Amino acid sequence: MTTAKIAITMEEGTLHRLDMLVKARVFPNRSKAIQDAVTEKLQKLERNRLAIECAKLSPATERKLAEEGMDEELAQWPEY
């Protein structure tokens, strides 16, 4: 994956905490720590968006759509 260099501004306290994680070898460097944090945040936002969209769905309507056309197929299935 191609990377791009950026410049960011952050509070000194946050930077100090980040540097402590790098010093403790939780992350190899600041860039990797920030990259992981941004990636994690974006994934969380995408999951939340999906959950919000799913909450808008009507279970009854979705069931009806899923079962559409199943009547003919069910008649062909053997009885157990």
GIBEL-V582125 format. One record per residue. N is the residue number from 1. PHI is phi as a letter, one per 30 degrees, with the letter a starting at -180 (* if undefined). PSI is psi in radians with two decimals (* if undefined). D_FIRST is the distance of its C-alpha to the first C-alpha in whole Angstrom. Layout:
n-><N N>
phi-><PHI PHI>
psi-><PSI PSI>
d_first-><D_FIRST D_FIRST>
This chain:
n-><1 2 3 4 5 6 7 8 9 10 11 12 13 14 15 16 17 18 19 20 21 22 23 24 25 26 27 28 29 30 31 32 33 34 35 36 37 38 39 40 41 42 43 44 45 46 47 48 49 50 51 52 53 54 55 56 57 58 59 60 61 62 63 64 65 66 67 68 69 70 71 72 73 74 75 76 77 78 79 80>
phi-><* d c b d b c b b b d d d d d d d d d d d d d d i d b d a d e d d d d d d d d d d d d d d d d d d d d d d d d d d c e d d d d d d d d e i d e d d d d d d d d c>
psi-><2.39 2.49 2.77 2.52 2.33 2.90 2.39 2.83 2.34 2.80 2.55 -0.65 -0.71 -0.74 -0.72 -0.78 -0.71 -0.79 -0.59 -0.66 -0.67 -0.75 -0.63 0.04 0.48 -0.62 2.60 -0.46 3.01 -0.76 -0.79 -0.69 -0.79 -0.72 -0.80 -0.72 -0.76 -0.76 -0.81 -0.75 -0.76 -0.72 -0.70 -0.74 -0.70 -0.72 -0.74 -0.70 -0.74 -0.74 -0.70 -0.76 -0.69 -0.61 -0.40 -0.28 2.57 2.06 -0.68 -0.76 -0.75 -0.70 -0.76 -0.77 -0.68 -0.59 -0.09 2.21 -0.05 -0.41 -0.81 -0.73 -0.69 -0.59 -0.44 -0.23 2.50 2.65 2.49 *>
d_first-><0 4 6 10 13 16 19 21 24 26 29 30 31 28 26 29 28 24 25 28 25 23 26 27 24 23 19 18 18 19 15 14 17 16 13 14 17 16 14 17 19 17 17 21 22 20 23 26 25 25 28 30 30 31 34 35 36 39 40 43 41 38 41 43 40 39 42 43 44 45 49 49 47 48 52 51 50 52 54 53>
